[in-house]
Amino acid sequence: MQTAFKGIKRKLKRFFPLYVMMIPGLTYIIINNYIPLTGLQLAFKKFKYVQGIWGSAWNGVKNFTYLFKTGDAWTIIRNTLGYNLVFIILGTLFAIFVAIMLNEIKRKKVQQVYQTVILIPYLISYVIVSYITYAALGESNGMINNSILIPLGMEPAKFYTDPKYWPFILTSVQVWKTFGYSSIIYFASIIGIDKAYYEAATVDGAGTWKQITSITLPLIKPVIITLTLLSIGRIFYSDFGLFYQVPMNTGLLYDATSTIDTYVYRGLLETNDVGRASAAGFIQSVLGFLLVLGTNYAVRALEKDQALF
Amino acid sequence: MKKILALLLLAVMLVSSMSFAVAEEKETIQVAYLLAMNAAEERDLVQDAVNERLAELGYDFQIEFVCIDFASWATQINLMLNDGSVDLFNAAFMTSLSMLADQGSLAPVDELFAQYGQGILDTLGEYIECARVGGVLYGAPKVNAFSSALMFVMDKAIADEVGIDPEAITDFDTLTEALKVVKAAYPDLTMIANGNGGAYLDTFDTDLLGTADPLGALMLGEDGESTTVVNYYESDTFKSMLEYAKIWSEEGFFMKDPLNAQDGSMAYLSNGQSFGSFVSYSDEATALSVQEKNIGKPIYAAQITQDAWATTSNVAGMTWCIPALSEHQVAATQFLNLLFTDASISNLVCNGIEGVHYVVTDEGNITFAGDLNPVTTGWPSGMGTFWPNICITYPWAPDAADVYDSWLASNETCQKSPALGFAFDSSVVSDEASACSTIVDKYVIALLLNIGDTDALYQSLLNELDAAGIDDIIAAKQAQLDAWAAN
C-alpha cells in the first residue's frame, strides 16, 4: 500500500508537466462529453422549463411509449438497422476496393487527381444531393424518366410515390456520397504498409492479387475492425439528411424511408417535447453502446489482439 | 510575441467586462422580432425611437429588439425560453399554446393583465379567452380579422381574357367549371398551385379546437351549432374533398411533381406558373389587399365557403406571451399594453419611422418615404401584421385609411364557433397525437392530390388512425370541451 502510493507520487512528480498538459483536454472532455450525460435523466422526466433538469418530476417510462404506439415501431427499427447494416457492409467493401485500386495507380499525379475527385460527393450538402436526386428521378423533368425510359418506349416510373424503389436509391446515394471519405482512410493505412513486404513478395513470385489478399488486407484488418466497430456504435442513428432530405419528406415513401431519427423528428416537430426527444436519444445511445460492447466482445473471442478494449 | 498576445487578450477582456458594467443601468426588456429582409440594419434606429417614446411617457424601462430570422425562429425562441433571455415574444410558428403552457414555459398573465394590461383586455374583448389554457390566461392574441373562410385567388389578367366572372364562383362546383374554361384556353398552366411538399388546401369550416391537426374537430360547415367532436377524416366535408380531388387531378388542374414543390403556393402565382390558389381570409377584400401585395400583380378573390368562422385556432395562432423565466414580467406587460394601445409605438414597430421609412398621404394612409420601395426599405418589410395591434397604425397605400375598421367590424359580424375560447390540452393523449400526426403526414397530401389509388389509401388512412388511437383523442377532446362548456 505504502509503496504503491509512493509509486504514484513519484510518477506524479516525474510526469508533472505531462499531467498539466492533459488538463485542458480533460476539462474539455468532462464539460463536453461527461457533464451532458446527466441530461439522460430527462428521458424519464416530465420536463418543465420553470423547474429545470433536476427539478422536474419523474414520470417513469411514459416518454418511451409513443415510439411503440403503432406498428411503426417495427418499421422504423427495421429500416434503421437494415439500412445501416447494408451501408456498413457495402460501404466498407466498396471503400476498401477503391483504396486498393488507388494504391495500384502508379503515376503520382493521376493518383492525386482521383483521390480528390472521389472526395467531392462527400463534401456536397444533403440538401443539394436531394436536388441532384430529384433532377434524376423527377416525373416531369427527371433525367431517368424523360431521357431514358420514355425514349425507350417504357412506362415512366413514379419514383416519389412508390416506396419499392427507395431501398436501392438510398443505398446508392449513401455509398456514392461516403465511399470517397472512407477509402481515403483505408488508403492512408495502405500507404503506411512497409514497401519491403511487397518487394519481398515480388521476389518470391507473388502476383498482384496474391499481394492484396496476403499482405494488404491482413495488414489493414485492425483499421477495418476499428472503423466497423465505430459504425456499429452508431447503428441506431441514421443520417437525417439522407432519410429526410433525399426523399423530400414524401409521405407515401415513409414505409421505406422512416428511421428512428426522422420518425422522432416528425412526431415531435409540432410538440417540442424535450422528454420524449431525450427518450429516443436514450434508446439510440444505450442500445448503440451495448452493441459496441457486444461486438467488441465477439471480436475478442475470435482474435484477442484485434479487439478495441 | 507571446507576451504581446497575452497583453492584447487581457486588454480585450478588460474592455469587454467594462462595457457590460456600463450597459446595466436601466431595466431592459428583450422583445423578439421576426427578421425580414434587411430590418436588422435599422434595428437600433427603431429601438431608439421606441425608447425615446417610453421615456416621454414616463416609463423607467427600455426595450431591446432581438432579431431572429424565420428559419431559426422556433428553435431560437425555444432556447431563449429555457434561460429567460427573452421577455416578450409572439408564439407564432411554434408548437401550440397549450403545449407551451404544459411545458411550463409561459408566465400566467391573469393578474399581470388585470393590473398593468387593461388596454389589452379592452382591445381584445371576448377574443382574449382564446389564449386561455386550462382556465389560465397565457398571453394576448394579436389583433386581426380573426375569422376565416376559404377563398380562391386567381390571376386577374387571365380571368378577364377568358371571361371568368369571379362573382359567379361561390362554391367548389362553380370553381371547377370556371377552372375547366381556363384550362381549355391554357392547357399547360397549373390551375391550383400547392405549397411546399404538396399541401394546397387548409382545413375550412372546421374548428380544430386549438390544435394544429384536425384529429377530432367540430364540423362547423355541416352543423354550426353542434358541439360533438367528430373524426375529421370521416366527415362528409373531407370525403367530398376527395371527390373533387379526383376530378381536379383528372382535369390536370394540379402542378407537375406537386410533392416536390419547395415554394409557397403564392410564388407560383407570382411567377405565372399557376392560375390560382386557395387561401383563407375573413373576407374577399382582405384576401385581395393582402395577397395583391404579396403576389405583385392584379388578382381576383372568390369566396368558396359560405361563412367566415372565428375559432380558437384562428384567433390564438399568433399570441404574444411572456416567458415564465423572464425577470421583467411587469415591464413586459406594460410594454405589451402600449403595443396594443399606443398608436405611436405601434406605428414605429409596424411601419418604421415617419419621414425615414414612410410619409403620410392626404388620404390618411402612408407610402414609402423618398425613393424607398418594398425591396430597399429596411424596417417595415411587410411585417406589420406580426405585431400585436396593426389596427391602430396607418395602412399602406393603396389600402384605404379605414381598412382596419373593416377588419374589426368583421370580428363583430363573423360566425363564431360554439367552442370559441376553448383550447384542447393535448398532453393527456400525446402518444396518440404524435402517432396520428405521422399517419396524417403519410396519407393526406397524397389523397388530396389523388396520387395513387385514392380509395385504398383512404381506407388505410382510416384503419391506421383507428389503430393509433384517434378515438381516444376524440373522446378526450369531447370530455374537455364538455367540461369547458359546463362552466
Interface residues (C-beta under 8 A of the other chain):
Chain A: F47 K48 Y49 V50 Q51 T65 Y66 K69 T70 G71 D72 Y134 G138 E139 S140 N141 Y160 T161 M248 N249 T250 G251 L252 Y254 Y263 R266 G267 L268 E270 T271 N272 D273 V274 R276
Chain B: A74 N78 L81 N82 M94 T95 S96 M99 Q103 G104 S105 G197 A212 D213 K256 D257 L259 N260 P323 A324 L325 S426 S430 D431 E432 A433 S434 A435 S437 T438 I439 D441 K442 Y443 V444 I445 A446 I451 G452 E464 A467 A468 G469
